[in-house]
Amino acid sequence: MTPARHYINGEWLGQGALRDSLDPATGAVLGQYHAGSKALAEEAAASARRAFFGTNWQTSPRQRADALFQIADRLEAAQDEIAGLIVSENGKLRSEAMGEMIGAISELRYYGGLARTILGRTFEAQTGALSMMHREAAGVAAIIVPWNAPVMLLARSLGPALAAGCTCVIKPAHQTPLIHQRVMECLADCPALPPGVVNSVNENGSEVGEAMVASRDIDVISFTGSSATGRKIMAGAAPTLKRVGLELGGKAPAVVFDDADLDRAVRELTRGALVMAGQICVAATRFLVQESILPEFTARITEAFRSVRTGPGADASSQMGALIDKENEARVAALIERAGDECELILRGANPGGKLARGAFLTPSLFRTDDLQSPLVQEELFGPLVSIEAFGDEAEAVERANATVYGLAASVHTANLERAMRVSRAIRAGTVWLNCHGRLFAEGETGGYGQSGLGRLHGVEGLNDFLETKHIYMEQGSV
């Protein structure tokens, strides 16, 4: 493959040292990418700023809608190819990769529709005094994309940014540059997208991201990633007082009451915990189970986890793919050892060995604890490692669900509708699913409480990070 390049002002740039991109399932080199630099990041930001002020992009909603529909159409035409790249470079299952592509295309078309209906409001504060509250683009948006869903999580920020009238600079994750290159080729082929409206620079350590956060040419940062990196971005953006939208870490509790349909709960939570090998911030990572059903639930979920077939994403028989790289395999393996030392390790995950030994694979793990202060309960583990905790009554369930600094997502499993509503209202999380887990779509806002982030993505509110409200006031006078 041609090495993945930068894209600035409508031109492909093959500048910077070449780095390898690896297949996490085999460790083999898939291709290469050109590493970026502070200078390239600044050039991309300047290009986006020129496009913002030097074209009609921000005042042309129909053109913006056309561009978003064109991007979606081109991604749809290439979805099989890009899904194959996701499997190869990211390690997830083919079904997960196709789901990501379908979601990204839906997201872009959703915001293509909203681009033509960004509404303000007017009112008469007193006789003859007219106020117009006008919604307009915030400026240049920097989009920092993680590796775990490199197409979907790009579309989730790029869609509302373009719909709002912003111009953009994208920084893809260094683990998934080949996927991003193919996506950018789709964007570059869109006649409704003027040069400079969307620019992209590959990462080089943290140099590019830091330059984007510090740049005076960038007005908005949209970041998805860890809470630790989110804090660094807030600090880095403070000198220029950028607007910062953050979707950060999660520690999603799944609360299972004694009247829950256990067949359904086990099915939902097996998938909800192990999708993308647990490398998603909304994954179910804590199973909070009512004491009276704890033995039965534990036996069922253990058998379900044990039966999951771990293997390459391209293998149709695989039910869970690889972690993103060997470094993360080693990190999660160390957490499993820690769980064995500090807790009751119910199911110990390991690399399956054999033909999979060179890949970043781990089978699922479960551990039992009631220690809310344990780092294994408090910290995001980001892998196929899940705790089982007991609770006695509804009040304790809520207390435990709210016991971490995170508040991104949760689920409640019960046949009692009134209890479901009480508990979902009491849990401090941006999304609460009832009797299911992990449903995400363009129309429904997501975001976090606490250290899970700032702002919302998806839905109508997803536009807010990329829009300013301007008050225009006029006194008409009297006749």
DRENLUM-148202 format. One record per residue (C-alpha): x, z, y. Coordinates in nm, 3 decimals. Example, Ala and Ser with C-alpha at 12.3 -4.5 7.8 and 13.67 -1.06 7.14 Angstrom:
((1.230,0.780,-0.450)) ((1.367,0.714,-0.106)) 
***
This chain:
((0.000,0.000,0.000)) ((0.107,-0.058,0.359)) ((0.214,0.278,0.505)) ((-0.062,0.450,0.705)) ((-0.008,0.392,1.076)) ((-0.121,0.530,1.409)) ((-0.396,0.355,1.606)) ((-0.372,0.366,1.985)) ((-0.556,0.154,2.243)) ((-0.673,-0.089,1.976)) ((-0.323,-0.145,1.832)) ((-0.163,-0.036,1.504)) ((0.172,0.139,1.551)) ((0.420,0.181,1.265)) ((0.637,0.439,1.439)) ((0.786,0.755,1.298)) ((0.956,0.867,0.978)) ((0.792,0.767,0.651)) ((0.648,1.049,0.440)) ((0.501,1.037,0.091)) ((0.137,1.095,0.003)) ((0.082,1.234,-0.347)) ((-0.189,1.221,-0.611)) ((-0.275,1.588,-0.676)) ((-0.390,1.507,-1.030)) ((-0.053,1.366,-1.136)) ((0.203,1.442,-0.868)) ((0.274,1.069,-0.841)) ((0.345,0.903,-0.505)) ((0.040,0.704,-0.394)) ((0.184,0.561,-0.076)) ((0.341,0.656,0.253)) ((0.247,0.728,0.611)) ((0.425,0.724,0.945)) ((0.462,1.074,1.084)) ((0.349,1.117,1.443)) ((0.506,1.289,1.740)) ((0.423,1.468,2.063)) ((0.494,1.145,2.253)) ((0.246,0.948,2.041)) ((-0.016,1.221,2.081)) ((0.027,1.207,2.458)) ((0.008,0.827,2.453)) ((-0.315,0.841,2.251)) ((-0.468,1.099,2.485)) ((-0.377,0.890,2.789)) ((-0.532,0.584,2.625)) ((-0.854,0.773,2.557)) ((-0.864,0.896,2.917)) ((-0.820,0.545,3.054)) ((-1.103,0.423,2.833)) ((-1.326,0.709,2.946)) ((-1.283,0.640,3.318)) ((-1.200,0.270,3.305)) ((-1.486,0.135,3.092)) ((-1.864,0.168,3.088)) ((-1.856,0.351,2.752)) ((-1.984,0.685,2.884)) ((-2.282,0.520,3.060)) ((-2.378,0.271,2.786)) ((-2.594,0.449,2.527)) ((-2.708,0.129,2.357)) ((-2.350,0.014,2.313)) ((-2.259,0.356,2.169)) ((-2.549,0.335,1.926)) ((-2.442,-0.016,1.821)) ((-2.085,0.104,1.765)) ((-2.196,0.395,1.546)) ((-2.419,0.168,1.338)) ((-2.134,-0.082,1.303)) ((-1.896,0.190,1.183)) ((-2.156,0.310,0.932)) ((-2.215,-0.044,0.805)) ((-1.844,-0.105,0.752)) ((-1.796,0.227,0.575)) ((-2.089,0.144,0.351)) ((-1.937,-0.195,0.264)) ((-1.610,-0.020,0.173)) ((-1.755,0.297,0.021)) ((-1.649,0.227,-0.339)) ((-1.293,0.155,-0.230)) ((-1.271,0.458,-0.002)) ((-1.430,0.683,-0.265)) ((-1.157,0.570,-0.504)) ((-0.896,0.667,-0.247)) ((-1.061,1.007,-0.204)) ((-1.040,1.066,-0.579)) ((-0.674,0.959,-0.587)) ((-0.546,1.131,-0.272)) ((-0.777,1.432,-0.249)) ((-0.829,1.504,-0.621)) ((-1.205,1.557,-0.617)) ((-1.453,1.415,-0.865)) ((-1.580,1.060,-0.825)) ((-1.934,1.193,-0.780)) ((-1.814,1.428,-0.505)) ((-1.627,1.142,-0.336)) ((-1.935,0.920,-0.341)) ((-2.144,1.208,-0.207)) ((-1.895,1.246,0.078)) ((-1.919,0.877,0.164)) ((-2.300,0.879,0.157)) ((-2.303,1.188,0.380)) ((-2.058,1.038,0.630)) ((-2.256,0.715,0.658)) ((-2.579,0.911,0.706)) ((-2.413,1.124,0.975)) ((-2.300,0.823,1.177)) ((-2.641,0.657,1.160)) ((-2.811,0.982,1.260)) ((-2.600,1.009,1.575)) ((-2.639,0.638,1.636)) ((-3.010,0.710,1.674)) ((-2.952,1.013,1.898)) ((-2.717,0.818,2.126)) ((-3.016,0.651,2.294)) ((-3.218,0.969,2.338)) ((-2.988,1.218,2.511)) ((-3.234,1.378,2.748)) ((-3.200,1.604,3.050)) ((-3.487,1.752,3.249)) ((-3.629,1.758,3.600)) ((-3.825,2.018,3.793)) ((-3.941,2.093,4.145)) ((-3.801,2.428,4.251)) ((-4.011,2.426,4.568)) ((-4.212,2.170,4.763)) ((-4.007,1.856,4.810)) ((-3.698,1.999,4.633)) ((-3.617,1.806,4.317)) ((-3.364,1.923,4.058)) ((-3.232,1.687,3.789)) ((-3.040,1.840,3.498)) ((-2.833,1.545,3.375)) ((-2.650,1.549,3.041)) ((-2.326,1.354,3.047)) ((-2.012,1.314,2.835)) ((-1.759,1.598,2.851)) ((-1.456,1.364,2.855)) ((-1.184,1.310,2.595)) ((-1.239,1.483,2.262)) ((-0.962,1.566,2.015)) ((-1.085,1.578,1.655)) ((-0.864,1.767,1.409)) ((-0.973,1.677,1.055)) ((-0.904,1.884,0.740)) ((-0.805,1.742,0.402)) ((-1.091,1.876,0.189)) ((-1.355,1.623,0.308)) ((-1.154,1.381,0.522)) ((-1.430,1.124,0.575)) ((-1.735,1.348,0.603)) ((-1.573,1.602,0.833)) ((-1.440,1.325,1.056)) ((-1.786,1.167,1.083)) ((-1.940,1.508,1.155)) ((-1.740,1.536,1.479)) ((-1.681,1.171,1.563)) ((-2.052,1.085,1.541)) ((-2.173,1.327,1.809)) ((-1.862,1.274,2.023)) ((-1.920,0.899,2.043)) ((-2.296,0.940,2.078)) ((-2.240,1.170,2.376)) ((-2.011,0.915,2.544)) ((-1.677,1.083,2.482)) ((-1.362,0.895,2.394)) ((-1.154,1.038,2.111)) ((-0.814,1.116,1.965)) ((-0.810,1.195,1.592)) ((-0.548,1.385,1.396)) ((-0.597,1.344,1.020)) ((-0.458,1.591,0.768)) ((-0.113,1.504,0.635)) ((-0.244,1.534,0.277)) ((-0.496,1.249,0.319)) ((-0.342,0.982,0.546)) ((-0.424,0.685,0.321)) ((-0.794,0.769,0.319)) ((-0.787,0.798,0.696)) ((-0.603,0.467,0.738)) ((-0.880,0.287,0.547)) ((-1.150,0.458,0.754)) ((-0.971,0.361,1.077)) ((-0.958,0.000,0.958)) ((-1.338,0.011,0.946)) ((-1.350,0.143,1.303)) ((-1.100,-0.113,1.427)) ((-1.327,-0.390,1.299)) ((-1.621,-0.287,1.522)) ((-1.675,-0.525,1.820)) ((-1.890,-0.269,2.006)) ((-1.602,-0.018,2.016)) ((-1.372,-0.092,2.314)) ((-0.995,-0.044,2.277)) ((-0.891,0.311,2.354)) ((-1.227,0.472,2.279)) ((-1.103,0.592,1.940)) ((-0.733,0.661,1.880)) ((-0.555,0.823,1.588)) ((-0.212,0.980,1.535)) ((-0.078,1.108,1.202)) ((0.055,1.461,1.186)) ((0.418,1.574,1.169)) ((0.422,1.938,1.071)) ((0.213,2.084,1.353)) ((0.370,1.884,1.639)) ((0.081,1.643,1.694)) ((-0.192,1.905,1.676)) ((-0.009,2.134,1.917)) ((0.042,1.847,2.162)) ((-0.328,1.758,2.152)) ((-0.432,2.119,2.211)) ((-0.195,2.146,2.510)) ((-0.270,1.803,2.661)) ((-0.422,1.793,3.008)) ((-0.579,1.459,2.919)) ((-0.801,1.620,2.652)) ((-1.114,1.809,2.750)) ((-1.264,1.912,2.414)) ((-1.119,2.022,2.081)) ((-1.331,1.986,1.766)) ((-1.156,2.158,1.476)) ((-1.252,2.230,1.117)) ((-1.012,2.450,0.920)) ((-0.891,2.803,0.867)) ((-0.972,3.095,1.094)) ((-0.600,3.163,1.141)) ((-0.542,2.812,1.275)) ((-0.858,2.837,1.483)) ((-0.718,3.141,1.661)) ((-0.396,2.950,1.737)) ((-0.598,2.661,1.877)) ((-0.795,2.892,2.105)) ((-0.471,3.043,2.234)) ((-0.312,2.700,2.281)) ((-0.618,2.567,2.466)) ((-0.640,2.865,2.702)) ((-0.394,2.739,2.969)) ((-0.604,2.424,3.024)) ((-0.938,2.599,2.959)) ((-1.051,2.335,2.713)) ((-1.388,2.356,2.547)) ((-1.322,2.449,2.183)) ((-1.561,2.389,1.893)) ((-1.450,2.555,1.571)) ((-1.586,2.557,1.219)) ((-1.359,2.799,1.040)) ((-1.329,2.998,0.720)) ((-1.605,3.136,0.506)) ((-1.666,3.397,0.240)) ((-2.017,3.302,0.137)) ((-2.208,3.571,-0.052)) ((-2.475,3.472,-0.305)) ((-2.725,3.756,-0.340)) ((-2.901,3.758,-0.679)) ((-3.201,3.993,-0.712)) ((-3.347,4.112,-1.043)) ((-3.650,3.881,-1.016)) ((-3.441,3.565,-0.969)) ((-3.473,3.271,-1.205)) ((-3.135,3.325,-1.373)) ((-3.118,2.981,-1.530)) ((-3.156,2.826,-1.187)) ((-2.928,3.079,-1.016)) ((-2.646,3.027,-1.266)) ((-2.678,2.651,-1.242)) ((-2.681,2.654,-0.861)) ((-2.397,2.903,-0.825)) ((-2.170,2.736,-1.079)) ((-2.192,2.418,-0.875)) ((-2.197,2.605,-0.543)) ((-1.877,2.793,-0.628)) ((-1.678,2.519,-0.798)) ((-1.764,2.207,-0.597)) ((-1.438,2.051,-0.477)) ((-1.258,2.315,-0.690)) ((-1.384,2.582,-0.450)) ((-1.196,2.422,-0.160)) ((-1.485,2.416,0.084)) ((-1.566,2.680,0.341)) ((-1.932,2.715,0.236)) ((-1.854,2.764,-0.135)) ((-2.017,3.064,-0.302)) ((-1.724,3.303,-0.331)) ((-1.896,3.640,-0.384)) ((-2.174,3.692,-0.637)) ((-2.370,4.002,-0.528)) ((-2.589,4.096,-0.824)) ((-2.857,4.366,-0.859)) ((-2.741,4.635,-1.101)) ((-3.030,4.594,-1.348)) ((-2.934,4.233,-1.427)) ((-2.558,4.263,-1.382)) ((-2.467,4.245,-1.755)) ((-2.694,3.947,-1.823)) ((-2.589,3.756,-1.511)) ((-2.221,3.825,-1.579)) ((-2.248,3.696,-1.935)) ((-2.431,3.382,-1.826)) ((-2.208,3.293,-1.533)) ((-1.895,3.362,-1.737)) ((-2.009,3.121,-2.007)) ((-2.104,2.862,-1.743)) ((-1.763,2.888,-1.574)) ((-1.581,2.879,-1.907)) ((-1.761,2.561,-2.010)) ((-1.664,2.368,-1.695)) ((-1.433,2.083,-1.790)) ((-1.140,2.064,-1.547)) ((-0.968,1.728,-1.519)) ((-0.887,1.419,-1.311)) ((-1.154,1.311,-1.067)) ((-1.151,0.958,-1.206)) ((-1.243,1.084,-1.556)) ((-1.623,1.070,-1.592)) ((-1.615,1.372,-1.826)) ((-1.448,1.598,-1.566)) ((-1.669,1.861,-1.403)) ((-1.410,2.003,-1.162)) ((-1.114,1.819,-1.012)) ((-0.769,1.918,-0.892)) ((-0.665,2.142,-0.607)) ((-0.510,1.954,-0.317)) ((-0.147,2.011,-0.421)) ((0.089,2.215,-0.639)) ((0.155,2.458,-0.356)) ((-0.211,2.554,-0.347)) ((-0.222,2.575,-0.727)) ((0.062,2.828,-0.710)) ((-0.110,3.017,-0.427)) ((-0.439,3.052,-0.616)) ((-0.256,3.135,-0.942)) ((-0.090,3.425,-0.758)) ((-0.434,3.544,-0.640)) ((-0.559,3.534,-0.999)) ((-0.266,3.753,-1.105)) ((-0.346,3.993,-0.822)) ((-0.710,4.008,-0.932)) ((-0.590,4.093,-1.282)) ((-0.378,4.377,-1.147)) ((-0.632,4.524,-0.904)) ((-0.974,4.443,-1.058)) ((-1.142,4.364,-1.387)) ((-1.051,4.003,-1.457)) ((-1.346,3.866,-1.653)) ((-1.225,3.508,-1.681)) ((-0.863,3.412,-1.617)) ((-0.805,3.060,-1.487)) ((-0.489,2.864,-1.560)) ((-0.346,2.516,-1.557)) ((-0.485,2.346,-1.869)) ((-0.139,2.215,-1.957)) ((-0.071,1.913,-2.173)) ((-0.137,1.588,-1.988)) ((-0.264,1.787,-1.689)) ((0.043,2.006,-1.649)) ((0.190,1.797,-1.366)) ((-0.134,1.802,-1.173)) ((-0.262,2.076,-0.940)) ((-0.527,2.200,-1.183)) ((-0.669,2.547,-1.242)) ((-0.967,2.638,-1.456)) ((-1.225,2.873,-1.297)) ((-1.175,3.250,-1.266)) ((-1.412,3.546,-1.225)) ((-1.329,3.906,-1.141)) ((-1.539,4.221,-1.110)) ((-1.499,4.464,-0.820)) ((-1.698,4.694,-0.594)) ((-1.414,4.755,-0.349)) ((-1.529,4.606,-0.019)) ((-1.190,4.678,0.138)) ((-0.997,4.468,-0.114)) ((-0.826,4.164,0.043)) ((-0.967,3.966,-0.250)) ((-1.314,4.041,-0.113)) ((-1.228,4.024,0.256)) ((-1.009,3.714,0.268)) ((-1.097,3.349,0.210)) ((-0.939,3.247,-0.123)) ((-1.019,2.872,-0.109)) ((-1.010,2.795,-0.477)) ((-1.205,2.841,-0.804)) ((-1.182,3.221,-0.795)) ((-1.504,3.425,-0.745)) ((-1.585,3.797,-0.734)) ((-1.885,3.968,-0.895)) ((-2.013,4.276,-0.708)) ((-2.308,4.503,-0.784)) ((-2.578,4.637,-0.549)) ((-2.865,4.877,-0.599)) ((-3.133,4.786,-0.347)) ((-3.210,4.540,-0.070)) ((-3.041,4.746,0.200)) ((-2.716,4.762,0.006)) ((-2.735,4.390,-0.067)) ((-2.751,4.315,0.306)) ((-2.476,4.564,0.383)) ((-2.246,4.403,0.129)) ((-2.333,4.050,0.239)) ((-2.233,4.140,0.595)) ((-1.918,4.332,0.499)) ((-1.660,4.064,0.587)) ((-1.550,3.914,0.919)) ((-1.696,3.579,0.812)) ((-2.048,3.448,0.859)) ((-2.059,3.080,0.777)) ((-2.303,3.058,0.486)) ((-2.487,3.260,0.222)) ((-2.760,3.221,-0.036)) ((-3.041,3.447,-0.157)) ((-3.192,3.417,-0.504)) ((-3.531,3.583,-0.560)) ((-3.890,3.497,-0.652)) ((-4.022,3.721,-0.372)) ((-4.081,3.507,-0.062)) ((-4.116,3.803,0.174)) ((-3.788,3.952,0.050)) ((-3.621,3.612,0.079)) ((-3.718,3.589,0.444)) ((-3.624,3.949,0.525)) ((-3.282,3.921,0.367)) ((-3.207,3.575,0.507)) ((-3.288,3.703,0.857)) ((-3.072,4.013,0.807)) ((-2.763,3.830,0.680)) ((-2.529,3.736,0.964)) ((-2.453,3.377,0.867)) ((-2.508,3.037,1.023)) ((-2.676,2.898,0.711)) ((-2.873,3.082,0.442)) ((-3.002,2.888,0.140)) ((-3.292,3.024,-0.063)) ((-3.271,2.982,-0.443)) ((-3.006,2.712,-0.404)) ((-2.657,2.680,-0.257)) ((-2.463,2.418,-0.068)) ((-2.723,2.184,0.078)) ((-2.576,2.007,0.382)) ((-2.716,1.708,0.573)) ((-2.695,1.542,0.913)) ((-3.021,1.681,1.054)) ((-2.947,2.050,0.989)) ((-2.705,2.239,1.213)) ((-2.417,2.433,1.054)) ((-2.176,2.679,1.206)) ((-2.059,3.035,1.183)) ((-2.106,3.388,1.302)) ((-1.806,3.615,1.357)) ((-1.471,3.466,1.263)) ((-1.634,3.163,1.101)) ((-1.628,2.977,1.429)) ((-1.782,2.870,1.758)) ((-2.057,2.617,1.819)) ((-2.258,2.405,1.578)) ((-2.207,2.072,1.404)) ((-2.471,1.844,1.252)) ((-2.816,1.815,1.405)) ((-2.916,1.782,1.768)) ((-2.704,2.083,1.862)) ((-2.399,1.901,1.731)) ((-2.402,1.704,2.058)) ((-2.360,2.017,2.269)) ((-1.982,2.050,2.226)) ((-1.941,1.700,2.370)) ((-2.186,1.714,2.664)) ((-2.181,1.868,3.010)) ((-2.493,1.954,3.212)) ((-2.483,1.841,3.574)) ((-2.737,1.971,3.827)) ((-2.829,1.707,4.089)) ((-3.041,1.849,4.372)) ((-3.231,1.660,4.640)) ((-3.461,1.773,4.921)) ((-3.707,1.499,4.994)) ((-3.814,1.632,5.334)) ((-4.164,1.608,5.479)) ((-4.356,1.313,5.622)) 
***
